[in-house]
Amino acid sequence: MTDQYMTRANFAGYATRLVLAAAVTISASCSDLATSGKSPTYLIIERLDAAGGDSPNTFLSPLLSDVLFVTEDVTTVFNDLGRATIRAELKNTVSPTAATSVNAITLTRYRVTYKRADGRNTPGVDVPYGFDGVVTRTIQIGASQDVIFDLVRHQNKIEAPLASLVNHGGLGFITTIAEVTFYGRDQSGNEVTITGFVDVQFGDFSNE
């Protein structure tokens, strides 16, 4: 590649040739959600998308996360957002009409971690540090809710390894799978969790 600068448009083709042996863009947890845990209710992630901080209303997957945004000689670091569409259902499918307000699930927090397909996953060296965040959203049985959250924080972009990508340094690009786990409880206090995944490619992209 002769040009060290790469736009968002032509990066998509380049990224597919990177180490993405696991072509996972959106996925739910692999456990048997309908039978695990004590709660009579379980969660389903219907969709998990992301939006770059410079376009916070445009959600898509995968995310091209710009570590430094430059416009008119002004440099800015943006956080990137995630949006999960989550539905709650009863485990008892024989009598689905038996749901009451007690079965509703209230989400309380979430955790984001990053992994690479090549197995190099040391936080602060190979991938950004994971983090926990707070979210409060109650989901009724049979209903879906959109949950907006931080997928990449400002702090992630100003510390290693993302800081090394500024001005096309370091590896140039870091391709990761972001794992997002939501934690909540039904109204009886039983804990419920659900996990989803989305591809995130980090780099210092051209803003043109």
Contacts in CASP RR format, 6 or more apart in sequence:
PFRMAT RR
TARGET T0000
AUTHOR 0000-0000-0000
METHOD contacts of the structure
MODEL  1
MTDQYMTRANFAGYATRLVLAAAVTISASCSDLATSGKSPTYLIIERLDA
AGGDSPNTFLSPLLSDVLFVTEDVTTVFNDLGRATIRAELKNTVSPTAAT
SVNAITLTRYRVTYKRADGRNTPGVDVPYGFDGVVTRTIQIGASQDVIFD
LVRHQNKIEAPLASLVNHGGLGFITTIAEVTFYGRDQSGNEVTITGFVDV
QFGDFSNE
1 14 0 8 1.000
4 168 0 8 1.000
5 168 0 8 1.000
5 206 0 8 1.000
6 14 0 8 1.000
6 205 0 8 1.000
6 206 0 8 1.000
7 205 0 8 1.000
7 206 0 8 1.000
7 208 0 8 1.000
8 64 0 8 1.000
8 205 0 8 1.000
8 206 0 8 1.000
11 64 0 8 1.000
11 173 0 8 1.000
11 201 0 8 1.000
11 205 0 8 1.000
12 64 0 8 1.000
14 173 0 8 1.000
15 62 0 8 1.000
15 173 0 8 1.000
15 175 0 8 1.000
15 201 0 8 1.000
18 173 0 8 1.000
18 175 0 8 1.000
19 116 0 8 1.000
19 117 0 8 1.000
19 118 0 8 1.000
19 175 0 8 1.000
20 117 0 8 1.000
20 175 0 8 1.000
20 199 0 8 1.000
21 117 0 8 1.000
22 117 0 8 1.000
22 177 0 8 1.000
24 177 0 8 1.000
24 197 0 8 1.000
24 199 0 8 1.000
25 61 0 8 1.000
25 62 0 8 1.000
25 197 0 8 1.000
25 198 0 8 1.000
25 199 0 8 1.000
26 45 0 8 1.000
26 47 0 8 1.000
26 48 0 8 1.000
26 49 0 8 1.000
26 61 0 8 1.000
26 196 0 8 1.000
26 197 0 8 1.000
26 198 0 8 1.000
27 196 0 8 1.000
27 197 0 8 1.000
28 44 0 8 1.000
28 45 0 8 1.000
28 194 0 8 1.000
28 195 0 8 1.000
28 196 0 8 1.000
29 193 0 8 1.000
29 194 0 8 1.000
29 195 0 8 1.000
29 196 0 8 1.000
33 42 0 8 1.000
33 43 0 8 1.000
33 44 0 8 1.000
33 194 0 8 1.000
34 42 0 8 1.000
34 91 0 8 1.000
35 91 0 8 1.000
36 42 0 8 1.000
37 190 0 8 1.000
37 191 0 8 1.000
37 192 0 8 1.000
38 190 0 8 1.000
38 191 0 8 1.000
39 91 0 8 1.000
39 105 0 8 1.000
39 185 0 8 1.000
39 186 0 8 1.000
39 188 0 8 1.000
39 189 0 8 1.000
39 190 0 8 1.000
39 191 0 8 1.000
39 192 0 8 1.000
40 90 0 8 1.000
40 91 0 8 1.000
40 92 0 8 1.000
40 103 0 8 1.000
40 186 0 8 1.000
40 190 0 8 1.000
41 88 0 8 1.000
41 89 0 8 1.000
41 90 0 8 1.000
41 91 0 8 1.000
41 103 0 8 1.000
41 104 0 8 1.000
41 105 0 8 1.000
41 141 0 8 1.000
41 186 0 8 1.000
41 190 0 8 1.000
41 192 0 8 1.000
42 88 0 8 1.000
42 89 0 8 1.000
42 91 0 8 1.000
42 192 0 8 1.000
42 194 0 8 1.000
43 86 0 8 1.000
43 87 0 8 1.000
43 88 0 8 1.000
43 89 0 8 1.000
43 105 0 8 1.000
43 139 0 8 1.000
43 182 0 8 1.000
43 192 0 8 1.000
43 193 0 8 1.000
43 194 0 8 1.000
44 86 0 8 1.000
44 87 0 8 1.000
44 88 0 8 1.000
44 89 0 8 1.000
44 194 0 8 1.000
45 84 0 8 1.000
45 85 0 8 1.000
45 86 0 8 1.000
45 182 0 8 1.000
45 194 0 8 1.000
45 195 0 8 1.000
45 196 0 8 1.000
46 85 0 8 1.000
46 86 0 8 1.000
46 87 0 8 1.000
46 144 0 8 1.000
47 83 0 8 1.000
47 84 0 8 1.000
47 85 0 8 1.000
48 61 0 8 1.000
48 82 0 8 1.000
48 83 0 8 1.000
48 84 0 8 1.000
48 85 0 8 1.000
48 180 0 8 1.000
48 196 0 8 1.000
48 197 0 8 1.000
48 198 0 8 1.000
49 59 0 8 1.000
49 60 0 8 1.000
49 61 0 8 1.000
49 82 0 8 1.000
49 83 0 8 1.000
49 198 0 8 1.000
50 59 0 8 1.000
50 60 0 8 1.000
50 61 0 8 1.000
50 62 0 8 1.000
50 63 0 8 1.000
50 80 0 8 1.000
50 81 0 8 1.000
50 82 0 8 1.000
50 83 0 8 1.000
50 151 0 8 1.000
50 178 0 8 1.000
50 198 0 8 1.000
50 200 0 8 1.000
51 57 0 8 1.000
51 58 0 8 1.000
51 59 0 8 1.000
51 60 0 8 1.000
51 63 0 8 1.000
51 80 0 8 1.000
51 81 0 8 1.000
51 82 0 8 1.000
51 83 0 8 1.000
52 58 0 8 1.000
52 63 0 8 1.000
52 64 0 8 1.000
52 65 0 8 1.000
52 66 0 8 1.000
52 78 0 8 1.000
52 80 0 8 1.000
52 81 0 8 1.000
53 66 0 8 1.000
53 69 0 8 1.000
53 78 0 8 1.000
53 79 0 8 1.000
53 80 0 8 1.000
53 81 0 8 1.000
54 66 0 8 1.000
54 69 0 8 1.000
54 76 0 8 1.000
54 78 0 8 1.000
54 207 0 8 1.000
56 81 0 8 1.000
59 81 0 8 1.000
59 82 0 8 1.000
59 83 0 8 1.000
61 198 0 8 1.000
61 199 0 8 1.000
62 198 0 8 1.000
62 199 0 8 1.000
62 200 0 8 1.000
62 201 0 8 1.000
63 80 0 8 1.000
63 151 0 8 1.000
63 152 0 8 1.000
63 178 0 8 1.000
63 198 0 8 1.000
63 199 0 8 1.000
63 200 0 8 1.000
63 201 0 8 1.000
64 201 0 8 1.000
64 203 0 8 1.000
64 205 0 8 1.000
65 80 0 8 1.000
65 152 0 8 1.000
65 157 0 8 1.000
65 200 0 8 1.000
65 201 0 8 1.000
65 202 0 8 1.000
65 203 0 8 1.000
66 78 0 8 1.000
66 203 0 8 1.000
66 204 0 8 1.000
66 205 0 8 1.000
66 207 0 8 1.000
67 77 0 8 1.000
67 157 0 8 1.000
67 162 0 8 1.000
67 163 0 8 1.000
67 165 0 8 1.000
67 166 0 8 1.000
67 202 0 8 1.000
67 203 0 8 1.000
67 204 0 8 1.000
68 75 0 8 1.000
68 76 0 8 1.000
68 77 0 8 1.000
68 157 0 8 1.000
68 166 0 8 1.000
68 167 0 8 1.000
68 204 0 8 1.000
69 75 0 8 1.000
69 76 0 8 1.000
69 77 0 8 1.000
69 78 0 8 1.000
69 207 0 8 1.000
70 76 0 8 1.000
70 207 0 8 1.000
71 207 0 8 1.000
77 154 0 8 1.000
77 157 0 8 1.000
77 158 0 8 1.000
78 154 0 8 1.000
78 157 0 8 1.000
79 150 0 8 1.000
79 152 0 8 1.000
79 153 0 8 1.000
79 154 0 8 1.000
80 150 0 8 1.000
80 151 0 8 1.000
80 152 0 8 1.000
80 200 0 8 1.000
81 148 0 8 1.000
81 149 0 8 1.000
81 150 0 8 1.000
81 151 0 8 1.000
82 148 0 8 1.000
82 149 0 8 1.000
82 150 0 8 1.000
82 151 0 8 1.000
82 180 0 8 1.000
82 198 0 8 1.000
83 146 0 8 1.000
83 147 0 8 1.000
83 148 0 8 1.000
83 149 0 8 1.000
84 146 0 8 1.000
84 147 0 8 1.000
84 149 0 8 1.000
84 180 0 8 1.000
84 182 0 8 1.000
84 196 0 8 1.000
85 144 0 8 1.000
85 145 0 8 1.000
85 146 0 8 1.000
85 147 0 8 1.000
86 107 0 8 1.000
86 139 0 8 1.000
86 144 0 8 1.000
86 145 0 8 1.000
86 147 0 8 1.000
86 182 0 8 1.000
86 194 0 8 1.000
87 139 0 8 1.000
87 142 0 8 1.000
87 143 0 8 1.000
87 144 0 8 1.000
87 145 0 8 1.000
88 103 0 8 1.000
88 104 0 8 1.000
88 105 0 8 1.000
88 139 0 8 1.000
88 140 0 8 1.000
88 141 0 8 1.000
88 142 0 8 1.000
88 143 0 8 1.000
89 96 0 8 1.000
89 141 0 8 1.000
89 142 0 8 1.000
90 96 0 8 1.000
90 98 0 8 1.000
90 99 0 8 1.000
90 103 0 8 1.000
90 141 0 8 1.000
92 98 0 8 1.000
99 141 0 8 1.000
99 142 0 8 1.000
101 140 0 8 1.000
101 187 0 8 1.000
102 186 0 8 1.000
102 187 0 8 1.000
102 188 0 8 1.000
103 141 0 8 1.000
103 186 0 8 1.000
103 187 0 8 1.000
104 138 0 8 1.000
104 139 0 8 1.000
104 140 0 8 1.000
104 141 0 8 1.000
104 186 0 8 1.000
104 187 0 8 1.000
105 138 0 8 1.000
105 139 0 8 1.000
105 184 0 8 1.000
105 185 0 8 1.000
105 186 0 8 1.000
105 192 0 8 1.000
106 136 0 8 1.000
106 137 0 8 1.000
106 138 0 8 1.000
106 139 0 8 1.000
106 184 0 8 1.000
106 185 0 8 1.000
106 186 0 8 1.000
106 187 0 8 1.000
107 135 0 8 1.000
107 136 0 8 1.000
107 137 0 8 1.000
107 138 0 8 1.000
107 139 0 8 1.000
107 147 0 8 1.000
107 182 0 8 1.000
107 183 0 8 1.000
107 184 0 8 1.000
108 134 0 8 1.000
108 135 0 8 1.000
108 136 0 8 1.000
108 183 0 8 1.000
108 184 0 8 1.000
108 185 0 8 1.000
109 132 0 8 1.000
109 133 0 8 1.000
109 134 0 8 1.000
109 135 0 8 1.000
109 182 0 8 1.000
109 183 0 8 1.000
109 184 0 8 1.000
110 132 0 8 1.000
110 133 0 8 1.000
110 135 0 8 1.000
110 149 0 8 1.000
110 180 0 8 1.000
110 181 0 8 1.000
110 182 0 8 1.000
110 183 0 8 1.000
111 130 0 8 1.000
111 131 0 8 1.000
111 132 0 8 1.000
111 133 0 8 1.000
111 180 0 8 1.000
111 181 0 8 1.000
111 183 0 8 1.000
112 130 0 8 1.000
112 131 0 8 1.000
112 149 0 8 1.000
112 150 0 8 1.000
112 151 0 8 1.000
112 178 0 8 1.000
112 179 0 8 1.000
112 180 0 8 1.000
113 130 0 8 1.000
113 178 0 8 1.000
113 179 0 8 1.000
114 121 0 8 1.000
114 123 0 8 1.000
114 127 0 8 1.000
114 128 0 8 1.000
114 130 0 8 1.000
114 176 0 8 1.000
114 177 0 8 1.000
114 178 0 8 1.000
114 179 0 8 1.000
114 200 0 8 1.000
115 121 0 8 1.000
115 127 0 8 1.000
115 176 0 8 1.000
115 177 0 8 1.000
115 179 0 8 1.000
116 126 0 8 1.000
116 127 0 8 1.000
116 174 0 8 1.000
116 175 0 8 1.000
116 176 0 8 1.000
116 177 0 8 1.000
117 175 0 8 1.000
117 177 0 8 1.000
120 126 0 8 1.000
120 127 0 8 1.000
121 127 0 8 1.000
123 129 0 8 1.000
123 130 0 8 1.000
124 159 0 8 1.000
124 160 0 8 1.000
124 161 0 8 1.000
125 160 0 8 1.000
125 161 0 8 1.000
126 161 0 8 1.000
126 174 0 8 1.000
127 161 0 8 1.000
127 174 0 8 1.000
127 176 0 8 1.000
128 152 0 8 1.000
128 156 0 8 1.000
128 159 0 8 1.000
128 161 0 8 1.000
128 162 0 8 1.000
128 176 0 8 1.000
128 202 0 8 1.000
129 156 0 8 1.000
129 159 0 8 1.000
130 156 0 8 1.000
131 150 0 8 1.000
131 153 0 8 1.000
131 155 0 8 1.000
131 156 0 8 1.000
133 149 0 8 1.000
133 150 0 8 1.000
135 147 0 8 1.000
135 149 0 8 1.000
135 182 0 8 1.000
137 145 0 8 1.000
137 147 0 8 1.000
139 145 0 8 1.000
147 182 0 8 1.000
149 180 0 8 1.000
151 178 0 8 1.000
151 180 0 8 1.000
151 198 0 8 1.000
151 200 0 8 1.000
152 178 0 8 1.000
152 200 0 8 1.000
152 202 0 8 1.000
156 162 0 8 1.000
157 163 0 8 1.000
161 170 0 8 1.000
161 171 0 8 1.000
161 174 0 8 1.000
162 174 0 8 1.000
162 202 0 8 1.000
162 203 0 8 1.000
164 170 0 8 1.000
164 171 0 8 1.000
165 171 0 8 1.000
165 172 0 8 1.000
165 173 0 8 1.000
165 174 0 8 1.000
165 202 0 8 1.000
165 203 0 8 1.000
165 204 0 8 1.000
166 204 0 8 1.000
167 204 0 8 1.000
168 204 0 8 1.000
169 204 0 8 1.000
172 203 0 8 1.000
172 204 0 8 1.000
173 201 0 8 1.000
173 202 0 8 1.000
173 203 0 8 1.000
174 201 0 8 1.000
174 202 0 8 1.000
174 203 0 8 1.000
175 199 0 8 1.000
175 200 0 8 1.000
175 201 0 8 1.000
175 202 0 8 1.000
176 199 0 8 1.000
176 200 0 8 1.000
176 201 0 8 1.000
176 202 0 8 1.000
177 197 0 8 1.000
177 198 0 8 1.000
177 199 0 8 1.000
177 200 0 8 1.000
178 197 0 8 1.000
178 198 0 8 1.000
178 199 0 8 1.000
178 200 0 8 1.000
179 195 0 8 1.000
179 196 0 8 1.000
179 197 0 8 1.000
180 195 0 8 1.000
180 196 0 8 1.000
180 197 0 8 1.000
180 198 0 8 1.000
181 193 0 8 1.000
181 194 0 8 1.000
181 195 0 8 1.000
181 196 0 8 1.000
182 193 0 8 1.000
182 194 0 8 1.000
182 195 0 8 1.000
183 191 0 8 1.000
183 192 0 8 1.000
183 193 0 8 1.000
184 191 0 8 1.000
184 192 0 8 1.000
184 193 0 8 1.000
185 191 0 8 1.000
185 192 0 8 1.000
186 192 0 8 1.000
END
